[in-house]
Each structure stands twice: as structure tokens, then as C-alpha cells.
Amino acid sequence: MSEHPEAPAGTTGRAAPRGVLLVAAAAALLVYVLDQLTKWWVVATMEPGQRTPVVEGLLWWQFIRNPGAAFSLGEDVTWLFTIVMTVVSVVIVLTLRRVRSAAWALALGLVLGGALGNLTDRLLREPGFAVGHVVDFIAVPRFAIFNVADCGVVVGVCLVVLLTLLGRELDGTRAADRVGTAPGEESTRA
């Protein structure tokens, strides 16, 4: 019997379990839909530059169109961000085929949903295909203006870092438990 219920022995070569893929798909879809709906709402109800207080002094909506990355860096290479987000999305989808851990599926699903949300803006918004400006609107003091897709990416990346620091592998096992075992074998440590 496997020591790791998330990763039964001998599963390293098979496709990811359906439940794990559903976690990733649900996370990605939730972030993507919330991102696109909130951006639609902002574009339909606000003027660029408009600022609307939500929690006085702590949170407000401020509609901007961002041609760059975080903190508006790289405004002259918008096309590069389109390529990067496309590559990241493809790599995540390919990686999900090996994931057996619900935590990893959640983390990668959040990043995927965020990447696809901002990629949609790059592909379909003005000024044109592959160079579109991302709609940002969530503003807090002394920080960049961002959107729901950005939140998904940040939370997902934080989970990836946490899982990595905890030594959790994509299959849910712990790296420390595998020390001294051959590939495909389970550790016999208690």
C-alpha cells in the first residue's frame, strides 16, 4: 500500500487523475470568468482614468489600460508578453498531465486562469491583435493597479513556492521521502 494516498505506487507514467484535472480546470475557469466579467463591467461602466472609492483610503477602482507588465514595465514590448503568456499557458497544460496532487492542480489552475485572462486582453483588446492593452482596475495605496487575472497568477505562484519549499512533488509525494529510492519506487520510510 502506498504511503501517499494522493500518489498510488506505479502511477508515474499515466495521465493525471480526472479529479485532479477537474480541480485545475475549475480554478482556471473561475479566475478566467471572474477576470473577463469584471473587465467587461469596468469597460462598460467607467471612463479610462476614472477613480471610484470602495473602502476610503484602502481600496478603489481605477480604470487603466496597461500595455506593459506589472508596474507598467515593458510598455514598448507588449507583443513579448503575448508570447510569454502563450508559452506559460502551454507549459502549464502540458505539466498538468503529470500532476497527481490537488494542491499542485489548484496552484497551476490559478496561474493558468490568470495567464489566459490577460492573454485574452493582449489578443483581443485595442490597439490590436497580440498587442492589446490589459484592463486593470483594482487599486490599493502605494502599489500597482491590477486585475483578477493578476490575483490568480500571484496566489497560484505563491502556492507553487509554498509547495516547493515544503518539498511537495507534482505527484503529491515529498521529495525528502524519495531520497535513496530508485525512480518509480516508493520509499520504505515510515
C-alpha positions in Angstrom: 0.0 0.0 0.0 1.2 3.5 -0.8 2.3 5.8 1.9 0.9 8.7 -0.1 -2.8 8.4 -0.8 -2.6 11.1 -3.5 0.0 9.1 -5.4 -0.6 5.3 -5.7 2.5 3.3 -6.5 3.2 2.9 -10.2 1.3 6.0 -11.4 4.2 8.0 -12.7 3.6 7.2 -16.4 -0.2 7.5 -16.5 -2.3 10.5 -17.2 -3.4 12.7 -14.3 -6.5 11.5 -12.4 -9.8 13.1 -13.5 -10.4 14.7 -10.1 -7.1 16.5 -10.1 -7.7 17.8 -13.7 -11.1 19.0 -12.5 -9.5 21.0 -9.7 -7.2 22.6 -12.2 -9.9 23.3 -14.7 -12.3 24.7 -12.1 -9.6 27.0 -10.7 -8.6 28.2 -14.2 -12.2 28.7 -15.3 -13.2 30.6 -12.1 -10.3 33.0 -12.4 -10.8 33.4 -16.2 -14.5 34.1 -16.0 -14.3 36.4 -13.0 -11.5 38.3 -14.7 -13.3 38.7 -18.0 -16.6 39.6 -16.3 -15.0 42.3 -14.1 -13.1 43.7 -17.1 -16.3 43.9 -19.1 -18.0 45.7 -16.2 -15.2 48.2 -15.9 -15.1 49.0 -19.6 -18.9 49.3 -19.8 -19.3 51.5 -16.7 -16.1 53.5 -16.3 -14.1 56.0 -18.2 -10.3 55.5 -18.5 -8.6 57.1 -15.5 -11.9 57.2 -13.5 -11.4 56.5 -9.8 -14.2 55.2 -7.6 -13.6 54.7 -3.9 -14.6 51.3 -2.5 -13.0 51.4 1.0 -11.9 55.0 1.6 -8.1 55.2 1.6 -7.6 51.5 1.3 -9.2 50.3 -2.0 -10.6 51.9 -5.1 -11.4 51.0 -8.7 -9.3 52.9 -11.2 -9.7 52.0 -14.8 -6.4 52.0 -16.8 -5.3 50.2 -20.0 -1.9 48.7 -19.3 0.4 48.0 -22.3 3.1 46.6 -20.1 3.6 44.1 -17.3 3.4 44.7 -13.6 4.0 48.3 -12.7 3.6 49.1 -16.4 7.1 47.8 -17.1 7.9 47.0 -20.8 5.3 49.2 -22.4 7.2 49.1 -25.7 7.3 45.3 -25.9 3.6 44.3 -25.5 4.0 41.5 -28.1 6.6 39.9 -25.9 4.1 39.5 -23.1 1.7 37.9 -25.5 4.4 35.3 -26.4 5.3 34.7 -22.8 1.7 34.2 -21.7 1.1 31.8 -24.5 4.2 29.7 -23.7 3.3 29.7 -19.9 -0.2 28.5 -20.7 1.0 25.7 -22.9 3.7 24.6 -20.4 1.1 24.5 -17.6 -1.4 22.5 -19.7 1.4 20.0 -20.5 2.6 19.9 -16.9 -1.0 19.2 -15.7 -0.8 15.8 -17.4 1.8 14.7 -14.8 0.1 16.3 -11.7 -1.4 13.9 -9.1 -1.7 16.4 -6.3 -4.9 18.5 -5.8 -2.7 21.3 -4.3 -0.5 21.5 -7.3 -3.6 21.3 -9.6 -5.1 24.3 -7.7 -1.9 26.3 -7.9 -1.3 25.6 -11.6 -5.0 26.2 -12.4 -4.9 29.6 -10.8 -1.8 30.6 -12.8 -3.4 29.2 -16.0 -6.6 31.1 -15.5 -4.8 34.4 -14.8 -2.4 33.9 -17.8 -5.4 33.2 -20.1 -7.3 36.2 -18.8 -4.5 38.6 -19.6 -3.7 36.8 -22.8 -7.3 37.4 -23.9 -6.8 41.1 -23.4 -3.5 41.0 -25.4 -5.1 39.2 -28.2 -8.5 40.9 -28.5 -8.3 44.4 -27.0 -7.1 47.7 -28.5 -4.8 48.7 -30.1 -4.8 45.4 -31.9 -4.2 41.7 -32.1 -1.2 40.4 -29.9 -0.5 44.0 -28.7 -3.7 44.7 -26.8 -3.6 46.6 -23.6 -4.7 44.8 -20.4 -7.6 46.3 -18.4 -6.5 46.9 -14.8 -8.8 48.5 -12.2 -8.0 47.3 -8.6 -6.1 49.9 -6.8 -4.6 50.0 -3.3 -2.2 52.6 -1.7 1.4 52.6 -2.9 1.0 49.6 -5.3 0.4 48.9 -8.9 -3.2 48.8 -10.3 -4.1 45.2 -11.2 -7.0 42.9 -12.1 -8.5 39.5 -11.1 -6.2 37.6 -13.5 -3.2 39.1 -11.8 -4.6 38.0 -8.4 -4.9 34.4 -9.8 -1.3 34.4 -11.0 0.1 35.8 -7.7 -1.9 33.4 -5.5 -1.0 30.5 -7.8 2.7 31.3 -7.8 2.7 31.7 -4.0 1.2 28.2 -3.7 3.8 26.9 -6.1 6.6 28.4 -4.0 5.0 27.1 -0.8 4.6 23.5 -2.3 8.2 23.7 -3.5 9.5 24.9 -0.1 7.5 22.1 1.6 9.2 19.6 -0.8 5.9 18.5 -2.4 6.3 17.0 -5.8 3.8 17.2 -8.6 2.5 13.7 -7.7 1.9 14.8 -4.1 4.9 12.9 -2.6 7.5 14.7 -0.5 11.0 15.0 -2.1 12.6 14.0 1.3 10.7 10.7 1.3 12.3 9.8 -2.1 15.9 10.2 -1.1 17.7 6.9 -1.8 14.9 5.3 -3.8 15.1 4.3 -7.5 12.8 6.1 -9.9 9.3 4.6 -9.8 9.9 3.0 -6.3 8.2 4.1 -3.1 10.3 4.9 -0.1 10.0 2.4 2.7 10.5 5.0 5.4 7.7 5.5 7.9 
